[in-house]
Amino acid sequence: MIARLHEIRCAGCLNTIEGALRRRGAESVKIDLGSHIVEVVYQGPASDADAYCAAVRATGYQATLLGVASQNPGADGTDG
């Protein structure tokens, strides 16, 4: 999933958000402080993206979901 983060200013903000996302079950979290974009890789249905945004909100920050890509490359029998 890709989301825009609001009101992040420092590495401490990033660490707080990343920790919350990993506790929720994220396999990979990439946050760009300059663009305020977070990319999260997780196993599960696309609808779980809302729960990841809720995990960010629980830390006191806001997240706007921008999109969800397939979380299981190759699940349809292809290599991705």
C-alpha positions as CSV (number, residue, x, y, z in Angstrom):
1,M,0.0,0.0,0.0
2,I,1.1,3.6,-0.5
3,A,-0.1,6.4,1.7
4,R,0.7,10.1,2.3
5,L,1.7,10.9,5.9
6,H,0.8,14.3,7.4
7,E,2.7,16.4,9.9
8,I,5.9,14.2,10.0
9,R,9.0,16.2,10.7
10,C,11.8,14.1,11.9
11,A,13.4,10.7,12.3
12,G,11.5,10.2,15.6
13,C,8.2,10.6,13.7
14,L,9.4,8.0,11.2
15,N,10.4,5.5,13.9
16,T,7.1,5.8,15.7
17,I,5.1,5.2,12.5
18,E,7.4,2.4,11.3
19,G,7.1,0.6,14.7
20,A,3.3,0.8,14.6
21,L,3.2,-0.6,11.1
22,R,5.5,-3.4,11.9
23,R,3.6,-4.3,15.0
24,R,0.5,-4.4,12.8
25,G,2.3,-7.0,10.6
26,A,4.1,-5.1,7.9
27,E,6.9,-7.1,6.2
28,S,8.5,-4.0,4.8
29,V,8.1,-0.2,5.5
30,K,9.7,2.5,3.5
31,I,9.1,6.1,4.4
32,D,10.3,9.1,2.5
33,L,10.5,12.2,4.8
34,G,10.8,14.6,1.8
35,S,7.7,13.4,0.0
36,H,5.8,12.2,3.1
37,I,5.1,8.9,1.3
38,V,5.1,5.5,3.0
39,E,5.2,2.2,1.2
40,V,4.1,-0.8,3.1
41,V,4.4,-4.5,2.1
42,Y,2.2,-6.9,3.9
43,Q,0.5,-10.3,3.4
44,G,-3.3,-10.1,3.3
45,P,-6.1,-8.7,1.3
46,A,-6.1,-5.2,-0.1
47,S,-8.8,-4.2,2.3
48,D,-6.2,-4.5,5.2
49,A,-4.7,-1.2,3.9
50,D,-7.3,0.6,6.0
51,A,-6.1,-1.1,9.1
52,Y,-2.5,0.0,8.4
53,C,-3.7,3.6,8.0
54,A,-5.6,3.2,11.3
55,A,-2.3,2.0,12.9
56,V,-0.7,5.2,11.8
57,R,-3.6,7.3,13.2
58,A,-3.3,5.5,16.5
59,T,0.2,7.0,16.8
60,G,-1.2,10.6,16.5
61,Y,-0.3,11.1,12.9
62,Q,-2.6,11.1,9.8
63,A,-2.3,8.9,6.8
64,T,-4.2,9.2,3.5
65,L,-4.4,6.0,1.5
66,L,-3.2,6.6,-2.1
67,G,-3.2,3.1,-3.5
68,V,-2.9,-0.6,-3.0
69,A,-0.9,-2.9,-5.2
70,S,-1.0,-6.7,-5.2
71,Q,0.6,-8.0,-2.0
72,N,1.3,-11.4,-3.4
73,P,3.2,-11.3,-6.7
74,G,2.9,-14.6,-8.4
75,A,-0.2,-15.7,-6.6
76,D,-2.0,-15.9,-9.9
77,G,0.5,-18.4,-11.2
78,T,2.8,-15.9,-12.8
79,D,6.2,-14.7,-11.6
80,G,4.7,-11.3,-10.8
